Amino acid sequence: MLFNSHEYIFIFLPLTLILYFILNRYRMTIASRAWLVVMSLLFYSWWDVKYLPLILCSMMFNYSLGTAISRYGEEGRKKLLLVIGIVGNVLLLGYYKYTDFMIMNINWLFGTDIGLKRIVLPLGISFFTFTQIAYLVDAYKAKAREYDLLNYALFVTYFPHLLAGPIIHHKEMMPQFESMRNKLLNYRNLAVGIFLFSIGLFKKVVIADKFALWANAGFDGSQSLTMMEAWATSLSYTFQLYFDFSGYTDMALGSSYMFNIKLPINFHSPYKALDIQDFWRRWHMTLSRFLREYIYIPLGGNRYGDNRMYMALMATFLIGGIWHGAGWTFVFWGFLHGAGIVIHRIWKKHGLSMPKALAWIVTFNFVNIAWVFFRAKSWEDAMKVLSGMFGMNGIVLPHNMEKYLGWLGEYGIKFGSWMGNMSYRKNLESYIIFFLIFCITMPNSNELVEKFKPDWKRAVFTIVIALYAIFNMVRVSEFLYFNF
């Protein structure tokens, strides 16, 4: 089920919320948690019920291992169970996500003709797998312990975070369900949740889906792109992804707020970053935390010298790249960010710096160019956009500028149809300029929540953006991170 669907907004969420607090009001706390689990599984199954056994089996496997790890005192046995759990989770994820990718590479390397399995990626498998790997490691380190199957099922399936994060630790969420205060309807949290959810819905439906038209036109609908068309294409995807993912995060955190459960912040104005390390402190923050705690640090982190640290950084980002998708473009995207982080560390080690404005320009453009590989369906698509961005397919300016800049014709610049290869191009330039300024100057959703006061101004604002988004939900579209 999608957050940006009529079924979720008008049926699923209100029904789940009302009955949850009614059950808690009559001190039926076990029943209230069971209700959340059942509704979360319904939420997951809405897409395709045949994948319900998959998440149930994954939960039982990890719950059994986590319980055993918590109870055993002998170190060797605990470590063996942890290894079994990690390997089992990775194999499950690998089968569904990377089988066809491996077959294609084997066919390419050895000239074989092995048929593809055409396996459909179950929604949320990357997220609930990483969540449970983190739980097993925390259980091994005695940072988490859960002997109640119902509680564990709620931890894994709780619908606001189930399909696309944030990736949570057991200790961040489950103690909140134990609080007696959180079992009662909190009108302020309800107001905050509706406010935050409405912002996210507006971001997704009104902004991200608009930019999607231009990004798709450039990446998928054009054979060749001039310089301006290519930059418009890449920037459209850069903002589509920004508002799509931040919109999802707002709706996830907003939905959870209504239940008095505060999920960790996952998105904090990443396009304001002044270096690539700062970007990763702001973008998909819980994934960055997972990669740091469970991959980078175990690989040695910064404890064994610079060369080991650089290798650990590169390996971490390569893994992060392939986690996002089964394709070499994702691996290369991870490589670019790994190389960027390594260069940043070397730069800082030598005490080098640059003006803030220049630092922002370098960081933003690096991220924007790297997103081309993240979005492209093939190397050819990526090269089509990048070659255009660097002027290899020519530069075309509007007809009405020729009388002022006609002398540029001597340098190969042409005048003609502006953005001629781009469909849906109306107001494209204005959107890009406006939202570029918006992203780097305006407070983000988290900052708005911190200053939230339930007054009539915010009520009117919430109603207006919510209604505008709902009336624009003529074409329900999935979130981009559902593909990962």
Secondary structure by P-SEA (a helix, b strand, c coil): cccccccccccaaaaaaaaaaaaaaacaaaaaaaaaaaaaaaaaacccccaaaaaaaaaaaaaaaaaaaaacccaaaaaaaaaaaaaaaaaaaaaaccaaaaaaaaaaaccccccccccccccaaaaaaaaaaaaaaaaaacccccccaaaaaaacccccccccccccccccccccccccccccccaaaaaaaaaaaaaaaaaccccaaaaaaaaaaaacccccccaaaaaaaaaaaaaaaaaaaaaaaaaaaaaaaaaccccccccccccccccaaaaaaccaaaaaaaaaaccccccccccccaaaaaaaaaaaaaaaaaaacccaaaaaaaaaaaaaaaaaaaaaaacccccaaaaaaaaaaaaaaaaaaaccccaaaaaaaaaaaacccbbbbcccccccccccccccccccccccccccccaaaaaaaaaaaaaaccccaaaaaaaccccaaaaaaaaaaaaaaaaaccbbbbcccccc
